[in-house]
């Protein structure tokens, strides 16, 4: 029920065009997110979000050139990503996924109003890649994907609101797949269903995620977009190879229900 209310507020917020109302919705979503967290981390999260909100409001009136930095702080994005890395074990799995996926959309809408973001785009891409060179935990995988995904989300908005909406719906579809496939009390990083979701995240032709990203590359500066696309492929292929080796070593035997789940997901991907 809490997650459903969260989604409804998020959908309503996407129709708001005044940035202060958008920010009000961000703060409201923070409270619903805290209801999904572990009790021992709620106070720290509240202090983190409150401090960043106060600094954002202060920078709006007195330090306009610092607002970008404080928005990144609020989202836990580079160079403040260690706030999430150091506290990853204090999050419940659902709250961690929500915070690093759809919870970043509204702050990104405010972030998109700033100019000279090409350098930040490339920084997000390569920092996302570095996460996968040295860490293979599930939560860090989600965090790294969140960093890389910011590039595609902002880029799609710069092109067209329609493309941004389609990309947003695709991400929501992936999130629902995750929440439907895993039991939060017993999450198996080596399960077959996770590999199917990774196939979609890899943006392998002819899946719709590949078509969408290639369309974005066509509208953007080609060199910058191509670097991002190659970076995303590198991350996903590296994770796919590592998971495959782990599955071979464990000699996992997939049940018929896993195969059926795979077929259903692939059919839904083609329908997109």
Secondary structure, DSSP 8 states (H G I E B T S, - for coil): -HHHHHHHHHHHHTT--SHHHHHHHHHHHHHHHHTTS-HHHHHHHHHHHHHHHHHHHHHHHT-GGGHHHHHHHHHT-TTSTHHHHTTGGGS-HHHHHHHTTGGGHHHHHHHTT-S--HHHHHHHHHHHHHHHHH---HHHHHHHHHHHHHHHHHHHHHH-HHHHHHHHHHHHHHHHHHHHH-BTTB--TT-HHHHHHHHHHTT-TTSHHHHHHHHHHHHS-HHHHHHHHHHHHHHHHHHHHHHHHHHHHHT----HHHHHHHHHHHHHHHH-
